[in-house]
Amino acid sequence: MILITGGAGFIGANFVLDWLARHDEPVINLDKLTYAGNLETLAAVQHDPRHLFVHGDIADRLLLDGLLARHRPRAVLHFAAESHVDHSIRGPEAFVQTNIVGTFQLLESVRAYCSHLTSADRAAFRFLHISTDEVYGSLEPQADAFAEAHACAPNSPYSASKAASDHLVRAWHHTYGVPTIITHCSNNYGPYQFPEKLIPLMIVNALAGKPLPIYGDGLHVRDWLHVSDHCSALRRVLEAGVPGENYNIGGWNEQPNLHVVHTLCHLLDQLRPRTDGNGYATQIAFVQDRPGHDRRYAIDARKIERELGWKPAETFDSGIAKTVQWYLDHPQWVQNIQSGAYRTLSQQASRPHMSRP
């Protein structure tokens, strides 16, 4: 059995669905169900006996201790985090509480749990901490991509809180011997992503006839990683990663935001053309840049390929085409997100197929 935190969020939920499609090993899924946690994403495993959903907070030490003692997982995969940069600028406290304090409580609970394991079980146990390339700061246009040894230089409250959690995870390994592994991923995209992030926001706004807001000049560069590739990388790290190590996970797909939006518009022009005959690119609107906006991120993913044999399967063209088609094929999911209807599921988190120890 494995324990996943944040498994109703975008990346965590994709990992849960992907894991249960490939493995019989059960999953305990702990999620606080904040605004971006969506149980509708997990509808396919709602009644699967291998999936135990627990509505709770990673900062709840008693809950964590009870889960670990009762279910005795062989690994913890820590996805839970506040992750939206704009929200962190407007209200940083929630990011400190979840990303730093919550990670501290989780590490302490795992440390206590590991102290009671047999030497063999402790050697096999893994704490996998999923982090972001944003902890590294911003790159100049011609600079080398972020390698694992790159110094942390976070520039937003979000990235600072994630960097702090990374340092805690590293310290708990080196000081207490907790078998931790840290991964840093580039920008994820794909199905079930909450439409506050660039790609789903552009798709949803385009179809609704709304402006497509792009910060600044639109030339901020990101490395884009399809969430299915991220999930496959995490499975490989869990299987063969070395405790105490960091692994960068990237898609080798650097793209300026403006190019991403034009690509989305072109695909929608082909798949769902506007009734007035105009292209979706006419909806693009440049807006004032946000404070401290990092100019470029890029991941050097050679270590994970060299040491663990992983590399992404999706190109940007193949991944973005699949993503646009998914949103076109799932209008009800999008409509429920837009209307807030998905929140009623969160209010029913005590239903029989879910439990709180």
N, C-alpha and C positions, 0 to 999 in steps of 0.2 A: 504494500500500500504506500502511496505517496500523498503528501499534504501540499496543496497549492493555495497560496494566498492571492486574493485578487482575481479569482477565477471566473468572475462574472464581467470583468472588463474586457476590452478589445483583445489584447494579446493573450491574456490568461484564458479567456473563454475559447479562443481558437485552439490554444494548447490542449485544453480539456477535451474538446471535440475530437481533435486529431489523435490524442493519446488513446481515448476509448475506442476509436475506430481501428486502432492498430494493436492494442494490448488488452488482455483480460485483467490486468492488475487494477484494483480499485483506486479511486481518487476521493480524498476528502477536499472539498472546495470551500474555503473560508473567504467570505466577502462581506464587506460592510454595506454594500449596496448604496453607495453615494450616487449622485446624479448620473454618472457614466456607467454604473453597474447595471446590467440588463439581463434579467433572468430569461427573457424571451429568446435571447441568443442561445440559451442552453435547453430550449424546448425539446430538442431531439433526444436528450438524455434525462429528461425530467423524471421518468419512471424506471430508469436503468438502475438496477441494484448495485452496480459498480460505482455509482456516483452519489456521494453523500454531500449535500449542500448544507453548510452551516452559516447562518446569518450572524456575523459578529465582527469585532474590531481587532486588528492585530495588536492594538495597545492594551487589550484586555488580558492581563497576565493569567488570571484564574482560568479563563476560557482556554487559552493556549496550553497551559499545563494539563488541563483535563483532556483536551484533544490528543496530545502526545501520549499521555499515560494510557488512555483508553484504546487508541488505535495503533500505537507503536509503528509509525511510518518509517520506512527505510530512507526517506529523503524528504526535504522541504524545498519547494520551488517558490521563491518569494517574488511574485509579480506586483503585489499590492502597492500602489503609490498614487499620490496626486501628481498629474503629469502635464497639465496645460500651462504653458509659459505665461500667457496673458492673465490667467487666473492667479498665478503666483505673484504677478506684479501688483494686481489689485488687492490681493489678500494673502500674504505670505504665511500667516500663522498656521493655516491648515496644512501647508506643505511641511512645516517644521514638525507639527504634531504627528502626521502620518509617516512621512518619509524618514524622519530622524528618530523621534520618540517611539513610533511604532516598530521600526526596525530594531531599536535597542531592546524593547520588550520581547520581541520574537527571538532575538539572539540569546537573551538571558534564559528564556524558556527552553530553547534548544540546548543551551549549555548544560542546564540542569538535567534535561532528559538524557543527553549523551553520557553524563557522569554515571548513570545507572545501567548503561548498556554493557554487554560483554565486550571484551577486547575485539573479538571478531566482528560483532555488530557495529561497534564504534568505527572500526576501520572501513566498513562498507558504507556507513552513513554519509550522506551528502547534504549540504545546505547550499543551494544554488540561488544566488542573488542576481536578479535581472536588472541591469542598469542601462545607462544611455551614453551615447557619444558626446552629449552636450556637456558632460563634466569636464571635457578637455578644453572647452572654450571655442574660440573662433580661429579659423585658418586663413592665411593670406592666399590669394588666387593660385600662386604657383608653389605653395608649400607642400611638403610631403604629407600624405594622409596620416591620421592618427594611428600610431602603433601602441601596443600595450604599455610601453614605457613612457609614453608622452605624459608630461606633467599635467595635473589637474589645474584648470583655470576657469572655473565656472563664472558666468556673467549674468545669470538671472537667479531669482530666489528659488525657482524650480531646480535648476542645475546645481546650485549650491547645496540644496537639501539632499539631492541624490549623491553628490560627491561626499557629503558628510556621512551618509549611510554606507557608501562604499568603504570609507575609512574605518567605520565601526566593524564592518564585516571582516576586513583585513585584520584589524586588531584582535578580534575574537579568535581568529585562527592562530595568529602568532603568539598571543598571550595565553589563551586557554586551550588551544589545540582543537577547537571546533573545526571540522573538515569542511571549510567553505570554499566556494568557487564563485568568481564574479565574471559576468559577461556584460559587455557594452555593445549595444546594438545601434544601428543607424535608424533613420526614419522608417517606421513600419507603415504599410498600407495593405488594404485587402478587405474581405467581407466583415461585416458587423462592426465597423469602426464608427464611433460616435461622431456625428456630423458637426464637430467643432474643429476638427483637424482639416488640413488643407484639401486633400483629395475628396473625401466624402462631402465636405461643405460645398466645394465647387460643383459637384455632381447634383446635389440636392438643390442648390440655388439656381443652377442652370435650368433644370427641369421645371422649377417653380417660376421662372421668368424674373428672378431677382438678380441684382448686381453680383458680380464675381469679384469680391474685394481682394486686392493684392497689395501687400505692404511695400511702401517705398517704390523702387524702380523694378521690383520683381526679379532682381538678379541674384538674390540670396540662393546659395547652392546647398543642396542636401544630397546625401547618398540614400537612395530609396531601396528598401528591403521588403519584399513581399512577406506577409505574416506567415505563410506556409513554410517559406525558407527559414524564417526565424525559429519556428517550432521544430523543424528538423534539426537545426543546429543545436537547440537546447536538449533535444533527446540525445544527440551525440555527446554533448558535454556531460550530461548526466551519466551516460554510459561509460565514458572513457576519460573525462576531464580529471586533472590532477588537483587535489586540494591545495589551496594557497595560490593557485594560478588565476590569471585573468585571461579571458579570450574575447577578442573583438569580433563581432558578427556584422558583416556588411553585405550589400548587394552588388558592389562594384558598379553602381548606377548613379553617378553624380549628374544631377539635373538642376538647372535654375528653376525657381518657382514659376516664372513666367512661361517657360517651356512646358512644364507640367500642365499648367492650366490650358495652354493652347492645344496640347495633345488631347486633353479631356474634351475640349470643345470640338476638335476634329472627329473624335470617336462618336460623340453624341450627334454631330451633324450627320454621320453615316447611319447610326443605329436608331436615333429618335429625332429626326429633323424637326425644326420649328415649323409651325403651321404658316407663319408669315413669310417663309422663304429666306429669312436672314440667318446668318450663322450665329452660334452661341458666343463666339468671340466678341460680338458687339456688346455683350453684357459685362465685359471686363471693366473694372473700375479701380484705378490706383488710389490707395488711401494712405494717410500719414503713417510712417513707419513707427513701430513700437519701440519703447526705450530699450537700449542695450541689445538690439537685434544682431545676433551673430551672423557674420557674412557668409561663412562657408563651414560645412562639416564634411569630412570624408574619412571613411574607415579603411584601414589597411587590414584585410582579413587573411593575410598569408599565414599567420601562426596557426589558426584553427584548421586551415587546409593542410599545412605541413605536418602538424602533430596529431590531428584527429581525423584527417581525411575528409573534411566537410567543405563543400562549396555550394553556392546557391544554384538552384535549378531554373529560376525565372530570370529572364531579361526584363528590362524596364518595359519594353514593348509588349511582351507576352503577359506580364503581370498586370499592367494597367488595363489592357484589354479585358482580362478576366474580371478585374475589379469593377469596371464600368458595367459589364454585362450582369454581374451579380446584383448591383444596385437597381438596374432596370428590371431584373427578374424578381425582386423582392420589394415591391412598392408598399406592401402592408407593413413590413418591418420599418421602413423609412417613415411611413405615415404615423405609426405608433410612437416613434421617437419624436417626431415633430409635434405631435399632439400631447405628448406626455403620458399617453395611455400605458406605456410600459411600466410606469411607476406603480400601477395597481398591483403588479406582480410582486414588487418589493414589499408592498404592504401585506402580502399573503405569505410571507416567508416562514410562517409557522405551520404550513400545510403538512400533511402526514409524510410526504416523501422527503421532507427536510427535517432536520433536528438540530437542537442545541444541547450539547452534553451538560 
